[in-house]
Amino acid sequence: MIKNKKFLLLTVLAVFSLVLAACGFGGDKSDNSSSSDGNKDTGSKAKELNVTISSEPPSLHPGLASDTDSSAILTNIFEGLVVVDQKGTPTPGMAEKWDISDDKKTYTFHLRDAKWSNGDSVVAGDFEYAWKWALNPENLSQYASIFYPIKGAEAYNEAGGSADAVGVKAEDDKTLVVTLENPTPYFLELTGFKTYLPINQKVTEANKEWYADAGKDYVTNGPYKLSDWKHSDSIVLSKNEGYWDASNVDVTTVNVAMIEKESVVATNFKSGSLDYIGKPFSTVDLNAIDEFKKDGSLKIKDEASIYWYKFNTKDKIMSNANIRKALTLAIDRQTLIDNVTKGEQKPALGMVPLSVPGFEEDRGYYKDNDVEGAKAALEAGMKELGIKDPKDIKVNISYNTSEGHAAIAQYVQEEWSKKLGISSQLDNSEWQVYLEKLKTGDYQIGRMGWVADYIDAYTFLEMYDTAKNGNNQTGWENAQYKDLLKKVVAEVDEAKRLDYLKQAEAIAMTEFPVAPIYYYTHLSVVQKGIENLDTNPTGDIHFKDVKIKD
């Protein structure tokens, strides 16, 4: 929102003001003023939003990004063939219209007249190039499998297939034809996902590191440009006047500070220096939830996402399915929600959230807080591993630096000690370091969240199809599970497809590569005078839709 108040911080946070100043936060504008009720008045045509992310985005390359911090930025500076709106409906983006064949396997996208931020025309070839770039196994895209519905995509990425055989072809500058292996009900929605975003082929081929910094080579096609990027400090997005729908973009500047501590974020929101707290940018401080509830500012809604602990099945102790089961069953999720997270989340008793169609009911894989079941599984696991005393089992709980994640880890640590006699140590790392630990298997138990890439159960199950899937990170795989997922992809009968999905989930919830903790709700607070600042069903916020009242 427009900046009109001096940036006031408590004395203990004085040092942090330097970070916010660097991002353009705080300070008066000569033509701005504060109203008596605390709302912000606009005294100039410039309209700014101040938000935060928790840390440096690991990558602002659409083909390499795999995390929410990166995605939150990318979805506002690039635009895909479609844009998924707040109702979850794919709406025209770079494609002004499309045709779908009768057999649901061929999609023909007709591109609108649009420009890259350097003045180049956005052409169908930019999409073909970007998608095949991500599929090229040499580029190590963790999200390459998101393209597997496309004919020949999996073969190119995993089995030495040819790029020319991938079913995406730019017939001309305005026409992109995509051929699928099988009908995929969520494919249109996929084309708005971050890995499906285009990249400028000419710029990429001229500078392989084009995405490392803001500058003339960081070329985008979305409603905003990356105008400034101070690494590990701040990002500034500026309205792209060359964007095809620029006349409908109200917010001219988005200042994004990188703030690790949720308590600092909450303090700055309450001072009026931040305009929004909530995913995908930040998390509402656990200690501020009651206050925001009391004053009526906290918004809570269900979300298709899950918080879970991943087990490194290559670790000696975590390789045992009964030990993993014991750790999963011993957690009292409802008490965690009531006393720690406080966001009206739902205990996760499966891998697919209750908000996903077809999975609204508890599937009965296990009970919350099943202490007796946990003890029985622990005894069986110890016997299999030749361990006589639970005190001999020591585990590490890893998480990325966050007050919220730390509070959850401390709770789980106490649960395992009290109920199973297992001791655990807490291990926190900065976000990029933490992601590398998961990627290389340098952990035993690690927290992670998963937000639906599209509203279908497959997005929560697909990543565990093979151990080498870039988003798996557990080392777990199961031949029957993989076979069921192949049946899911090929099945056109909706009832049979749903049954295969549930069978696959049941297998995973027998072997426990993950311990589901809770199904997320989306908690957010927004300053008065700001409209449409909310997530869509896949957790994205499109700043192009945000309006600031004059």
Secondary structure, 3 states (H helix, E strand, C coil): CCCCCCCCCCHHHHHHHHHHHHCCCCCCCCCCCECCCCCECCCCCCCEEEEEECCCCCCCCCCCCCCHHHHHHHHHHCCCCEEECCCCCEEECCEEEEEECCCCCEEEEEECCCECCCCCECCHHHHHHHHHHHHCHHHCCCCHHHHCCECCHHHHHHCCCCHHHCCEEEEECCEEEEEECCCCCCHHHHCCCHHHCCCCHHHHHHCCCCCCCCCCCCCCCCCEEEEEEECCCEEEEEECCCCCCHHHCCCCEEEEEECCCHHHHHHHHHHCCCCEECCCCCCCCHHHHHHHHHCCCCEEEEEEEEEEEEECCCCCCCCCHHHHHHHHHCCCHHHHHHHHHCCCCEECCCCCCCCCCCCCCCCCCCCCCCHHHHHHHHHHHHHHHCCCCHHHCEEEEEEECCHHHHHHHHHHHHHHHHHHCCEEEEEEECHHHHHHHHHHCCCCEEEEEEECCCCCCHHHHHHHCCCCCCCCCCCCCCHHHHHHHHHHHHCCCHHHHHHHHHHHHHHHHHHCCEEEEEEEEEEEEECCCEECCCCCCCCCCCHHHCEECC
